[in-house]
């Protein structure tokens, strides 16, 4: 009497195969639809999460009317965040053009060479005596670097001007996405979490780690970098160094680096004041930079990032630097989130499959 063997491929197997094939195909098509607006949508997500506490307060003040609260938050974001950011970028672009023109005129008139000779006479005589630095044309290298830097800036500004229509569309998409993320963001989040095939404890662990890392990066990187950029720009304007908005924004971008940071901008400003004859101003600007720009970063950043992210500082900074290189400005946040999610998944793997 032969036993009946079940078929190798059952109807349930065929259904699961067809379902997941169609599901993956639809996900890929949806990704293609969203790809042109990925930057705008990611910025909308970042702004929504950053302003979530304020949104909750507005929602309570409006007695739980989500539509009105979301519209008000979108308007506040446009007026208080996006509008000033666009204004600063416009000023930055204008000052970058002015800097390029001033640098070109300074090189042609010989003023830059005169200033550099004054600096090199004071600083580079000892350096030139070193075997490794002997024979190096410091002046030529500096002028070549300045030319390449200025040319790159002009090229970036030209790209932005040519992409004005694309930027306007991205801005409109971001504003629309902001409204819906403010209104329905929590339901989107719950839907995604419900789809994850993990236990509730693992879902809560992932959620806590992502939220903690996001908060740490926003407070410990974005906010500190913004403060350092503002204080650097104020210092440049206060002590009479031109293009203060330009240098302030450059300082804010460099402030995310774990080594150097905003000091890569304000220290050359101190040297510029010193070698142009403003020795008292250079000393005052040095004190300004040490106390109001760099000193807060030294104790605030480890405090805010270390306690909230619960990640080794090395991996966090690798995430920031790698994210900057791979994803651009969004990588400042996206890189640490990737590291955090990997860290959470490693812990889940160890809990499920590791030895007890």
VOTORVO-710832 format. One line per 10 residues: number of its first residue (from 1); their letters; for each residue x negated, y negated, z negated of C-alpha. Coordinates in nm, 3 decimals. Layout:
// VOTORVO-710832
NUM	A	X Y Z | ...
This chain:
// VOTORVO-710832
1	XXXXXXXXXX	0.000 0.000 0.000 | -0.164 -0.319 0.117 | -0.136 -0.639 -0.088 | -0.013 -0.951 0.084 | -0.299 -1.201 0.121 | -0.205 -1.572 0.108 | -0.302 -1.770 0.421 | -0.638 -1.947 0.416 | -0.477 -2.278 0.514 | -0.138 -2.343 0.362
11	XXXXXXXXXX	0.126 -2.598 0.451 | 0.017 -2.803 0.147 | -0.340 -2.809 0.278 | -0.227 -2.932 0.619 | -0.010 -3.201 0.459 | -0.296 -3.320 0.237 | -0.536 -3.326 0.534 | -0.293 -3.522 0.753 | -0.202 -3.760 0.471 | -0.560 -3.848 0.376
21	XXXXXXXXXX	-0.667 -3.877 0.741 | -0.386 -4.126 0.805 | -0.453 -4.301 0.474 | -0.825 -4.346 0.549 | -0.745 -4.464 0.902 | -0.500 -4.725 0.770 | -0.752 -4.840 0.508 | -1.014 -4.883 0.780 | -0.773 -5.085 0.994 | -0.678 -5.299 0.694
31	XXXXXXXXXX	-1.045 -5.361 0.627 | -1.086 -5.478 0.987 | -0.792 -5.716 0.944 | -0.935 -5.864 0.625 | -1.300 -5.875 0.737 | -1.280 -6.219 0.909 | -1.147 -6.369 0.584 | -1.352 -6.164 0.338 | -1.549 -6.462 0.203 | -1.234 -6.672 0.153
41	XXXXXXXXXX	-1.054 -6.384 -0.021 | -1.350 -6.304 -0.245 | -1.380 -6.669 -0.349 | -1.006 -6.670 -0.421 | -1.051 -6.363 -0.644 | -1.346 -6.523 -0.825 | -1.160 -6.851 -0.885 | -0.847 -6.668 -0.999 | -1.039 -6.460 -1.252 | -1.239 -6.761 -1.373
51	XXXXXXXXXX	-0.922 -6.969 -1.424 | -0.712 -6.683 -1.562 | -0.715 -6.816 -1.923 | -0.598 -7.158 -1.802 | -0.330 -6.993 -1.589 | -0.198 -6.807 -1.893 | -0.169 -7.134 -2.087 | 0.011 -7.304 -1.798 | 0.244 -7.005 -1.769 | 0.332 -7.032 -2.138
61	XXXXXXXXXX	0.391 -7.407 -2.111 | 0.628 -7.349 -1.818 | 0.813 -7.079 -2.016 | 0.717 -6.786 -1.795 | 0.799 -6.924 -1.449 | 0.527 -6.756 -1.240 | 0.603 -6.925 -0.908 | 0.586 -7.279 -1.048 | 0.280 -7.196 -1.260 | 0.097 -7.045 -0.960
71	XXXXXXXXXX	0.177 -7.346 -0.740 | 0.057 -7.583 -1.013 | -0.264 -7.382 -1.065 | -0.331 -7.382 -0.689 | -0.289 -7.761 -0.684 | -0.516 -7.802 -0.988 | -0.778 -7.581 -0.824 | -0.761 -7.784 -0.503 | -0.796 -8.119 -0.682 | -1.036 -8.025 -0.962
81	XXXXXXXXXX	-1.254 -7.752 -0.807 | -1.235 -7.728 -0.429 | -1.202 -8.101 -0.359 | -1.506 -8.206 -0.566 | -1.706 -7.912 -0.425 | -1.634 -8.024 -0.068 | -1.720 -8.385 -0.157 | -2.052 -8.277 -0.310 | -2.134 -8.064 -0.004 | -2.059 -8.360 0.227
91	XXXXXXXXXX	-2.288 -8.585 0.020 | -2.547 -8.307 0.015 | -2.538 -8.279 0.394 | -2.571 -8.655 0.434 | -2.863 -8.676 0.193 | -3.030 -8.377 0.363 | -3.021 -8.566 0.693 | -3.151 -8.882 0.522 | -3.429 -8.679 0.358 | -3.532 -8.534 0.692
101	XXXXXXXXXX	-3.541 -8.879 0.851 | -3.732 -9.029 0.558 | -3.983 -8.744 0.561 | -4.033 -8.781 0.936 | -4.084 -9.157 0.905 | -4.319 -9.105 0.610 | -4.530 -8.861 0.809 | -4.541 -9.086 1.116 | -4.624 -9.400 0.917 | -4.890 -9.229 0.709
111	XXXXXXXXXX	-4.721 -9.291 0.372 | -4.680 -8.921 0.307 | -5.044 -8.856 0.392 | -5.151 -9.140 0.164 | -4.945 -8.998 -0.124 | -5.074 -8.648 -0.064 | -5.435 -8.771 -0.056 | -5.377 -8.938 -0.390 | -5.238 -8.615 -0.534 | -5.501 -8.392 -0.377
121	XXXXXXXXXX	-5.780 -8.615 -0.504 | -5.656 -8.567 -0.860 | -5.550 -8.204 -0.851 | -5.707 -8.004 -0.573 | -6.078 -8.081 -0.606 | -6.119 -7.804 -0.865 | -5.895 -7.573 -0.666 | -6.098 -7.619 -0.352 | -6.409 -7.506 -0.541 | -6.255 -7.166 -0.602
131	XXXXXXXXXX	-6.373 -6.899 -0.353 | -6.021 -6.787 -0.264 | -5.900 -7.140 -0.189 | -6.206 -7.280 -0.018 | -6.152 -7.387 0.339 | -5.771 -7.403 0.310 | -5.614 -7.711 0.469 | -5.377 -7.796 0.185 | -5.250 -8.110 0.355 | -5.180 -7.929 0.682
141	XXXXXXXXXX	-4.997 -7.648 0.506 | -4.784 -7.894 0.309 | -4.690 -8.092 0.621 | -4.610 -7.773 0.811 | -4.395 -7.644 0.525 | -4.211 -7.975 0.501 | -4.141 -7.971 0.873 | -4.008 -7.615 0.866 | -3.796 -7.690 0.559 | -3.646 -8.001 0.716
151	XXXXXXXXXX	-3.582 -7.823 1.046 | -3.407 -7.540 0.865 | -3.184 -7.784 0.678 | -3.084 -7.964 0.995 | -3.009 -7.630 1.160 | -2.783 -7.529 0.871 | -2.601 -7.861 0.879 | -2.550 -7.827 1.254 | -2.408 -7.479 1.203 | -2.161 -7.610 0.944
161	XXXXXXXXXX	-2.052 -7.891 1.174 | -1.994 -7.646 1.460 | -1.795 -7.416 1.230 | -1.562 -7.687 1.097 | -1.249 -7.519 1.235 | -1.350 -7.182 1.088 | -1.416 -7.343 0.750 | -1.077 -7.517 0.760 | -0.903 -7.185 0.833 | -1.095 -7.015 0.551
171	XXXXXXXXXX	-0.991 -7.295 0.315 | -0.625 -7.252 0.410 | -0.650 -6.874 0.365 | -0.816 -6.921 0.027 | -0.543 -7.158 -0.095 | -0.266 -6.920 0.014 | -0.451 -6.627 -0.146 | -0.495 -6.829 -0.466 | -0.121 -6.879 -0.501 | -0.043 -6.510 -0.459
181	XXXXXXXXXX	-0.335 -6.397 -0.675 | -0.222 -6.628 -0.955 | 0.137 -6.508 -0.921 | 0.092 -6.137 -0.849 | -0.270 -6.070 -0.942 | -0.191 -5.861 -1.249 | 0.049 -5.637 -1.056 | -0.218 -5.592 -0.784 | -0.468 -5.498 -1.054 | -0.234 -5.245 -1.217
191	XXXXXXXXXX	-0.159 -5.086 -0.879 | -0.528 -5.039 -0.805 | -0.599 -4.899 -1.150 | -0.305 -4.657 -1.120 | -0.454 -4.517 -0.799 | -0.788 -4.431 -0.959 | -0.808 -4.057 -1.038 | -0.958 -4.115 -1.382 | -0.837 -4.071 -1.735 | -0.689 -4.375 -1.912
201	XXXXXXXXXX	-0.998 -4.398 -2.131 | -1.228 -4.412 -1.828 | -1.006 -4.671 -1.660 | -1.018 -4.889 -1.971 | -1.395 -4.848 -1.988 | -1.439 -4.957 -1.625 | -1.200 -5.249 -1.676 | -1.380 -5.368 -1.989 | -1.724 -5.347 -1.828 | -1.618 -5.532 -1.513
211	XXXXXXXXXX	-1.445 -5.804 -1.716 | -1.742 -5.838 -1.951 | -1.990 -5.862 -1.663 | -1.774 -6.111 -1.475 | -1.742 -6.330 -1.784 | -2.114 -6.305 -1.855 | -2.211 -6.400 -1.501 | -1.962 -6.688 -1.486 | -2.068 -6.827 -1.826 | -2.430 -6.722 -1.831
221	XXXXXXXXXX	-2.521 -6.785 -1.467 | -2.269 -7.006 -1.287 | -2.194 -7.247 -1.572 | -2.555 -7.279 -1.688 | -2.674 -7.327 -1.329 | -2.405 -7.592 -1.275 | -2.505 -7.774 -1.594 | -2.873 -7.759 -1.501 | -2.800 -7.892 -1.154 | -2.591 -8.178 -1.292
231	XXXXXXXXXX	-2.855 -8.273 -1.551 | -3.130 -8.254 -1.287 | -2.933 -8.476 -1.050 | -2.860 -8.726 -1.329 | -3.231 -8.730 -1.419 | -3.332 -8.796 -1.060 | -3.081 -9.082 -1.033 | -3.168 -9.222 -1.377 | -3.541 -9.239 -1.306 | -3.504 -9.375 -0.954
241	XXXXXXXXXX	-3.594 -9.069 -0.745 | -3.395 -9.074 -0.418 | -3.153 -8.806 -0.295 | -3.037 -8.712 -0.646 | -2.730 -8.514 -0.530 | -2.941 -8.313 -0.286 | -3.200 -8.221 -0.547 | -2.935 -8.157 -0.811 | -2.761 -7.902 -0.588 | -3.094 -7.740 -0.498
251	XXXXXXXXXX	-3.170 -7.716 -0.872 | -2.831 -7.552 -0.936 | -2.901 -7.289 -0.669 | -3.255 -7.220 -0.795 | -3.132 -7.208 -1.156 | -3.001 -6.854 -1.101 | -3.361 -6.730 -1.064 | -3.497 -6.570 -1.381 | -3.843 -6.724 -1.323 | -3.889 -7.093 -1.248
261	XXXXXXXXXX	-3.525 -7.186 -1.205 | -3.437 -7.555 -1.206 | -3.793 -7.640 -1.314 | -3.895 -7.576 -0.953 | -3.711 -7.900 -0.873 | -3.751 -8.133 -1.170 | -4.124 -8.062 -1.230 | -4.215 -8.187 -0.878 | -3.996 -8.489 -0.960 | -4.211 -8.556 -1.267
271	XXXXXXXXXX	-4.527 -8.525 -1.056 | -4.380 -8.757 -0.793 | -4.317 -9.025 -1.056 | -4.663 -8.977 -1.205 | -4.853 -9.010 -0.878 | -4.644 -9.302 -0.751 | -4.748 -9.508 -1.053 | -4.446 -9.461 -1.282 | -4.634 -9.285 -1.562 | -4.391 -9.387 -1.839
281	XXXXXXXXXX	-4.095 -9.271 -1.630 | -4.271 -8.943 -1.554 | -4.322 -8.876 -1.927 | -3.958 -8.961 -2.002 | -3.839 -8.741 -1.715 | -4.061 -8.458 -1.844 | -3.892 -8.484 -2.184 | -3.553 -8.499 -2.011 | -3.627 -8.185 -1.810 | -3.762 -7.987 -2.103
291	XXXXXXXXXX	-3.486 -8.074 -2.351 | -3.175 -8.121 -2.136 | -3.243 -7.891 -1.839 | -3.472 -7.599 -1.920 | -3.449 -7.561 -2.299 | -3.073 -7.481 -2.311 | -3.124 -7.217 -2.043 | -3.384 -7.034 -2.252 | -3.148 -6.958 -2.540 | -2.801 -6.984 -2.383
301	XXXXXXXXXX	-2.855 -6.745 -2.093 | -2.972 -6.443 -2.301 | -2.702 -6.515 -2.559 | -2.417 -6.535 -2.308 | -2.532 -6.258 -2.074 | -2.681 -6.012 -2.320 | -2.386 -5.989 -2.557 | -2.108 -5.991 -2.299 | -2.246 -5.782 -2.015 | -2.386 -5.504 -2.236
311	XXXXXXXXXX	-2.639 -5.433 -1.961 | -3.020 -5.445 -1.968 | -3.130 -5.792 -1.860 | -3.364 -5.640 -1.598 | -3.081 -5.462 -1.413 | -2.860 -5.769 -1.438 | -3.122 -5.996 -1.282 | -3.201 -5.735 -1.015 | -2.829 -5.733 -0.935 | -2.828 -6.113 -0.906
321	XXXXXXXXXX	-3.139 -6.138 -0.689 | -3.047 -5.839 -0.473 | -2.693 -5.970 -0.436 | -2.825 -6.308 -0.323 | -3.040 -6.144 -0.057 | -2.774 -5.902 0.070 | -2.446 -6.095 0.029 | -2.556 -6.460 0.010 | -2.407 -6.690 -0.251 | -2.129 -6.443 -0.330
331	XXXXXXXXXX	-2.397 -6.192 -0.427 | -2.464 -6.386 -0.748 | -2.142 -6.231 -0.877 | -2.098 -5.931 -0.648 | -2.444 -5.785 -0.716 | -2.403 -5.762 -1.096 | -2.054 -5.615 -1.048 | -2.198 -5.338 -0.828 | -2.461 -5.264 -1.094 | -2.192 -5.265 -1.365
341	XXXXXXXXXX	-1.963 -5.028 -1.174 | -2.253 -4.791 -1.106 | -2.341 -4.801 -1.477 | -1.978 -4.720 -1.567 | -1.960 -4.434 -1.316 | -2.286 -4.288 -1.448 | -2.137 -4.289 -1.797 | -1.819 -4.120 -1.668 | -2.029 -3.856 -1.491 | -2.229 -3.791 -1.807
351	XXXXXX	-1.909 -3.760 -2.011 | -1.740 -3.524 -1.765 | -2.026 -3.313 -1.627 | -2.323 -3.369 -1.856 | -2.425 -3.137 -2.134 | -2.241 -3.197 -2.463
